[in-house]
Amino acid sequence: MEYLLFVAWLIIFAWLITKIKFFTQTGLSKAQLISIFLLKIMAGIFYGWIGIYYGGLAQMQDTWAYHFESIQEYHLLFNNPHDYFTNLFIDPYNTGVSGFFAGSDSYWNDLKGSVFIKVLSVFNILSFGHYYINIIFYSFITLYGPLAIYRVMTDVFPGKKLTILLASILIPSFIYWSSGLHKEGLIFTGISLVIYAIYFGTKERKFGIRRLVSFLIGLLLLLALRNFIIVIIIPAIIAWLVANRKPKYGLKIFASFYILYIILFFTIRYISPQLDLPQAVVNKQQEFIEIKGGNSTIPTKKLQPNAISFLINTPQAINLSVLRPNPGDVRHILTLAAALEIGALLILFVLFLFWRTNGIGSKNLVYFCLFFSFSLLLAIGFSVNNLGAIVRYRSVVIPLLVIPMVAQIDWKRLADVLSFNIKNKINIKNNNKK
């Protein structure tokens, strides 16, 4: 019965994505849309399999824990509908806004899991509680994320559709973490909806109801599922909107705003003690240090809630969030894949430095991607010391860095250079034989 239900829902949603305008307006063919959808489903199934067979070793227990809790929530819908529809809005700790950044005993900390479990419980109504059928529904919803970014980036980098499509879909850590039944897929969708709404709204100078709704849904997803990203993305949005008014000074505007944001980050607590942002990061780091993560845990220097300590720890943060895991960190299949991916991305960066082209439709979008992504990476590096969590957390910004990079690489010139070098080597080898 489960297999028949899986096939039935698969056919229905594969047909549906070829009819929805948001998807068809990407310019991708029906076969391409269905292929991307099926790829996400396969990645989600693999994610679930890893969660069963390598759960403890690879720190992958969360996905099945969410599933089992969602089944309880699903039964609650029928046994006590009142609690089902109200429990998401009850704060048992009575901490209010003061617990916004707390890592425990806080409504806001519990909210990210509660919301995701609630979403899965809705899926269970249609799947009768089957994990792998839920992946179909999740893949459909989270397909909006990469295709929204694809539509934006193909407008920014005309004539680079294939390169952008591959970078939007086939980054291993991204497709893996954003397709499995975990929060990353919805988080990336939230980021993408915000970018999509602002980019086309400012370009066309028209913020209609749909774009406004997309923007608000995007922010709500971030607020509910990983609230600290709100603190990081709002400054980037403000800088982007201001820079769009004076495009020639985009980089200076972003740099100036971020200098101001850094000052506010360390001083706003003197205005409002509840907004002690440095202490919130220190607390988050301490929470991760106290978690026993086995071989995935990296020894780190402890932060202090002051600017000097953050400055001293910046190289460590960059190393953790950008360059790890390295070959010496490999302990299982996931760290091996992540280490290989880091190596591949570093090669792409070198190619970008030496074989890049011009022709960017919106430099301010690229500045947004850079400033937002590196801010998030620094936040991860300052607070997280578990490799599994680091790779998962950063997966939501990898496309924002990789797509602009690969879209600006002159692949034709690079291919010509490689072809020329190969021909030269063949000629030299033939001459030596003579």
Secondary structure as the mmCIF struct_conf table of DSSP 4:
data_model
#
loop_
_struct_conf.conf_type_id
_struct_conf.id
_struct_conf.beg_label_comp_id
_struct_conf.beg_label_asym_id
_struct_conf.beg_label_seq_id
_struct_conf.end_label_comp_id
_struct_conf.end_label_asym_id
_struct_conf.end_label_seq_id
HELX_RH_AL_P HELX_RH_AL_P1 GLU A 2 LEU A 16
TURN_TY1_P TURN_TY1_P1 ILE A 17 LYS A 19
HELX_RH_AL_P HELX_RH_AL_P2 LYS A 21 THR A 24
TURN_TY1_P TURN_TY1_P2 GLN A 25 THR A 26
HELX_RH_AL_P HELX_RH_AL_P3 LYS A 30 TYR A 53
BEND BEND1 TYR A 54 TYR A 54
TURN_TY1_P TURN_TY1_P3 GLY A 55 GLN A 59
HELX_RH_AL_P HELX_RH_AL_P4 ASP A 62 ASN A 79
HELX_RH_AL_P HELX_RH_AL_P5 PRO A 81 THR A 86
HELX_RH_3T_P HELX_RH_3T_P1 ASN A 87 PHE A 89
TURN_TY1_P TURN_TY1_P4 PRO A 92 TYR A 93
HELX_RH_3T_P HELX_RH_3T_P2 GLY A 96 GLY A 99
TURN_TY1_P TURN_TY1_P5 PHE A 100 PHE A 101
BEND BEND2 GLY A 103 ASP A 105
HELX_RH_AL_P HELX_RH_AL_P6 TYR A 107 SER A 127
TURN_TY1_P TURN_TY1_P6 PHE A 128 GLY A 129
HELX_RH_AL_P HELX_RH_AL_P7 TYR A 131 THR A 142
TURN_TY1_P TURN_TY1_P7 LEU A 143 LEU A 143
HELX_RH_AL_P HELX_RH_AL_P8 TYR A 144 VAL A 156
BEND BEND3 PHE A 157 PHE A 157
TURN_TY1_P TURN_TY1_P8 PRO A 158 GLY A 159
HELX_RH_AL_P HELX_RH_AL_P9 LYS A 161 ILE A 169
HELX_RH_AL_P HELX_RH_AL_P10 PRO A 172 SER A 179
BEND BEND4 GLY A 180 HIS A 182
TURN_TY1_P TURN_TY1_P9 LYS A 183 LYS A 183
HELX_RH_AL_P HELX_RH_AL_P11 GLU A 184 LYS A 203
TURN_TY1_P TURN_TY1_P10 GLU A 204 ARG A 205
HELX_RH_AL_P HELX_RH_AL_P12 ILE A 209 LEU A 225
TURN_TY1_P TURN_TY1_P11 ASN A 227 ASN A 227
HELX_RH_AL_P HELX_RH_AL_P13 PHE A 228 ARG A 245
BEND BEND5 LYS A 246 LYS A 246
HELX_RH_3T_P HELX_RH_3T_P3 PRO A 247 TYR A 249
HELX_RH_AL_P HELX_RH_AL_P14 GLY A 250 THR A 267
HELX_RH_3T_P HELX_RH_3T_P4 ILE A 268 TYR A 270
TURN_TY1_P TURN_TY1_P12 ILE A 271 ILE A 271
HELX_RH_3T_P HELX_RH_3T_P5 PRO A 273 LEU A 275
HELX_RH_AL_P HELX_RH_AL_P15 LEU A 277 GLU A 290
BEND BEND6 ILE A 291 ILE A 291
HELX_RH_3T_P HELX_RH_3T_P6 GLY A 294 SER A 296
STRN STRN1 THR A 297 THR A 297
HELX_LH_PP_P HELX_LH_PP_P1 LYS A 301 LEU A 303
BEND BEND7 PRO A 305 ASN A 306
HELX_RH_AL_P HELX_RH_AL_P16 ALA A 307 ILE A 318
HELX_RH_PI_P HELX_RH_PI_P1 ASN A 319 LEU A 323
BEND BEND8 PRO A 325 PRO A 325
HELX_RH_3T_P HELX_RH_3T_P7 PRO A 327 ASP A 329
BEND BEND9 HIS A 332 HIS A 332
HELX_RH_AL_P HELX_RH_AL_P17 ILE A 333 PHE A 354
BEND BEND10 TRP A 355 TRP A 355
STRN STRN2 ARG A 356 ARG A 356
BEND BEND11 GLY A 361 GLY A 361
HELX_RH_AL_P HELX_RH_AL_P18 LYS A 363 SER A 383
STRN STRN3 ASN A 386 ASN A 386
HELX_RH_AL_P HELX_RH_AL_P19 LEU A 387 ARG A 394
TURN_TY1_P TURN_TY1_P13 SER A 395 VAL A 397
HELX_RH_AL_P HELX_RH_AL_P20 ILE A 398 ALA A 407
TURN_TY1_P TURN_TY1_P14 GLN A 408 GLN A 408
STRN STRN4 ILE A 409 ILE A 409
HELX_RH_AL_P HELX_RH_AL_P21 TRP A 411 LYS A 433
#
